[in-house]
Amino acid sequence: MTKPYHVFISYATEDEAYANELAGTLQWLGLSVWFAPIALEIGGKLLDSINAGLMASQYGLLLLSPAYVSKKWTSYELDVLHRQHIEEDKKLLPIWHGVDKAQLDSWNPGLSGIVALRSTEGPSTIAKKVANVVYQGCPIVGVDPSYENPQWRFLQGRGELYLNNRDGGAFNIFHAATFPDSAYPIHVHERPHSRRDIVLAVAKALYYRSYDELSLMDGDRERMKAICKQHGFDLDAPGFDPAIYG
């Protein structure tokens, strides 16, 4: 790979559940994915982060839906990706998600001429087809082990870290959410994290169900939801989406 990311996923917020499942499967298949809920950090400049992702990705994956074609933000991403497609031969991988050729022809005829997949095939099947394109049809692919970045896995609720040294007690992100104020900030994934940062990561893990089921029992899930709510992240609120918080 000549760029840091194999795939940049461009999608509308309304389609985030599908995009999240797709991103997770692509990563499981060994692809490096620029996906907003994973790549964006609190305090970062949204436009700068997206522009960096657009420039640093080898392929542009477009989740085209009625919501996608109606939004200015996705139009911006598409404009950049389309120019890269024309000027730099960057490959676009469109997925029709509730749209048809007639709709795309009326909105952006250039897109309807690119061979596309349909989301009805399901995220798992589509991810395998995308990976086959990226890996150029090779039957065997060397993939980094899932534990390669334990710091990132910790923030997804998928693993544990040791406390202060390699012989320290193991803790996961759900434990961290209950630590006393004196324990904060917590330094993980190359920077200090405030309690709000950690609780937001917990809210994302619960919302996207990215966490390891063995690390959180049913009773603990309700406790975590209550902690999230105390910090302004009410998972049961209509329209709640942790992605809007960074």
Phi, psi and omega in degrees: 000130182269350179234158184300328182242136172290314190225135169257123180263116178256123187206164174268148182305325180298338183255019188294326180300315179293316181298322180295317179296320179295315180298317180298319180290321177299318179294320179300328179278003174097004181277145173270121191239130168269112182222124192312310182299338179268316190277329185281139179242152178300133179090347179283158178275119187304309183296318179298318181294317180293317179299320179296319179295320179297319181285333188262010183250146182276324181232151174249115179261121186250116176268089188276121183217171175304323179291321181300314185286351183259355188255145180287323185293316178292329177297323178296311179300317180296321180300315179295313181297321181293321177294320176295325178297318183281314188273331186239005180062032176288132184278134176255140181238088183282143172236120178278116185241081181084019176232162178233177185299320181299318179296316180292324178300322181283341183257311182208088184303331181297330181284322185294344179272357179264130180303129186236163171259164178245134186296342179296344176290342180094147184301322183295313180295317181296317180301319179295322179290321177295315180299323180296323177293311182297318181274008174056038173074009180295132183287336177238131180232128175279118185245135176301142178296153185296338181272008186302324179237083183296333179294316178294319180298323177302314182291341176270358183079021186252004182192176182244158171238167176261149185276107171071335176204172187287354173251007182286168179292145180281142176213150176249181186293332179288325172297315184301326181295342181257000180297153177291163182302329182294344180278350184259152001285157178254128182268110175219152176052046171076009178201160176289141177241128175285172176300321179298319178302313182294317181294323176296320177298322176297315179300320179293318180299319179290316184294315182270357181053045181272352188279160175286122184303330182288343184270355185214113178278167184302316180295323178293328179300315179295323177296317179296320178298322179294319178297318178300316181297322179300333182258015174092010180245083184272101184295339181267358181288140179302131177078006180297136177212112184296343182298334183287346181265001179115000000 
